[in-house]
Amino acid sequence: MAARARVSVDEHRADVAALLAPLVEAARRRERTDVVVLAEALGRVLAGDLVAPVPVPLFRNSQMDGYAVRAADVAGASPEAPARLAVAAEIPAAPGVPPRLAPGTAARIMTGAPVPEGADAVVPVEDTAAGSFAATPAADEVAVHVPRAPGDFVRDAGSDVRAGDVLLPDGTVLAPHHLAAAAACGVGGVPVVARPRVAVLSTGSELVGPGDVPGPGQVFDANADALGTAVRRAGGDVVLTARCGDDPARFAAVLAEAAGAADLVLTSGGVSQGAYEVVKDVLGGAGAGVKFRSVAMQPGGPQGFGTVHGTPVLTFPGNPVSAQVSFAMFLREPLERAAGLPAVDRVRTAVLADAVVSPAGRRQLLRGASRPDGTVRVVGGAGSHLVASMARADVLVDVPADVTEWAAGTEVEVREL
């Protein structure tokens, strides 16, 4: 399909969002979910409320190393007139049911151990004549120097969460402390929003993989790994990665396989105005479901979007910086929504450290590095091949299409990478 007139960044963002809206809606409606073990749940989005199956704590237990007592037996204790109690038992934090505590006695008890029936308080060992279990051997009697009220240093069953309470609400992005709560309730697996399945295809006969030895005219493929990891970071699951040359039949075959395996196909390369543009050659014919266009931005102007074999497809330029900027501008946010992740506002203001010159009519997305003084310095220039320079950047400096020059000290919008 012939390239159409140049469109704005916002128009293309809206078209990509519309293309991926069914995936976002499916995530919102929790149409596809997985159950994953806790070790694999980090960063996943909880699909539905997680209800505590058991109370936490599971049973009444001691908050301190000390002595389980009846509060009435130590009500008048003081350093000058300690309450003296016979030590009837020792209760470690171990399986088993401790014996009932008789009036006038105490039981040595360790942190987390079950408080015996008959006891209603725990006296920390520091508040006894012994002062420490480590320094003092077990004795037949304990002298308690501090009075205690019922409930002191006793953790009641369910005092943290009761069985049947909502432990974690739907939509929680699971972090280590959430997984700790689930594990404490004995939950072995959690329901999570299924990740959108993405196929990542790099095109170009000149490409070789990182670690290979390039021949004359060959370059390393920086897009397969970079776009694949960007997809994963945005909550997607890369189900297929392929590197294709410029043979249309071969690319068409890989494309069909990718469309059958994925919810979204993402390609890089083959979308410019030159010869050997394999993505355009295969997807740009009459009746094809992909539109190719020039977006008024630099880098990343050549873009395509549509469907192939019923599966959404986005086509990015092949230059590595263009591909990364395209992902940040067009795909990251809808992909996060399709994974069930909450919206994140990555746009903020910053002050330019140096003057900037920009061509009229194109929205420039310059790579910038934030500095300790709060300013941002453009790094690497505007070239779409400067991928090593982009490694120093943490923001995109967003220069509107109608701006041709900014002086140093200008407050500007930046988009966090």
QUIJO-V873762 format. One line per field, one symbol per residue. ss: DSSP state (a for helix, b for strand, c for the rest). phi: phi as a letter, one per 30 degrees, with the letter a starting at -180 (. if undefined). burial: I if it has 16 or more other C-alpha atoms within 10 Angstrom, else O. A space follows every 10 residues. Layout:
ss->???
phi->???
burial->???
//
This chain:
ss->cccbbbbcaa aaaaaaaaaa aaaaaaaacc ccbbbbbaaa ccccbbcccb bccccbcccc bbcccbbbbc aaaacccccc ccbbbbbbbb bccccccccc ccccbbbbbc cccbcccccc bbbbaaabcc cccccccccc bbbbcccccc cccbbccccc bccccbbbcc ccbccaaaaa aaaaccccbb bbbcccbbbb bbbcccbbcc ccccccccbb ccaaaaaaaa aaacccbbbb bbbbcccaaa aaaaaaaaaa accbbbbbcc cccccccaaa aaaccccccb bbbbbcbbcc cbbbbbbbcc bbbbbbccca aaaaaaaaaa aaaaaaaacc ccccccbbbb bbcccbbccc ccbbbbbbbb ccccbbbbcc ccccccaaaa ccccbbbbbc ccccbbcccc bbbbbbc
phi->.ddcddcded ddeddddddc eddddddddh dbbbcbdedc ceidcdcjdc cddbdbddbd bddbdlbdbd eddbdcdaed bddcbddcab bddadkcddd ddeibbbdbc eiddddejcb abceedcbdd iaddcbdebd bbcccbdbce jdhccdeidd acejdddbde jdddcedddd ddddcidcbb dbdddddbcc ccbkdddbde jdcdceicbd dccedddddd ddddjdbdca bbccdcdedd dddddddddd cbdacccbji bdcddicddd ddccddidcc ccaccdbbdj ddbbalbbhi cebcccddde dedddddddc ceddddddci dddbdccbca cddbdbcbdd jbdcbddbcd cedjdbcdbi icddcddddd ddcbbcdcce dcccabdejd dbcbcdd
burial->IOIOOOOIIO OIIOOIIOII IOIIOIIIOI OOIOIOOIOO IOOIIIIIII IIIIIIIIII IIIIIIIIII IIIIOOIIOO OIIIIIIIIO IIOOOOOIOO IIOIIIIIII IIIIIIOOII IIIIIIIIOI OOOOOOOOOO OIIIIIIIOO OIIIIIIIOO IIOOOOIIOI IIIIOOOIIO IIOIIOIOII IIIIIIIIII IIIIIIIIOO OOOOOOOOIO IIIIOOIIOI IIOIIIIIOI IOIIIIIIOO IIOIIOOIII IIIIIIIIII IIOOOIIIII IIIIOOOOII IIIIIIIIII IIIIIIIIOO IIIIIIIIII IIIIIIIIII IIIIIIIIII IOOOOOOOOI IIIOOIOIOO OIIIIIIIII OOOOIIIIII OIOIIIIOOI OOIIIIIIII IOIIOIOOOO OIIIIIO
//
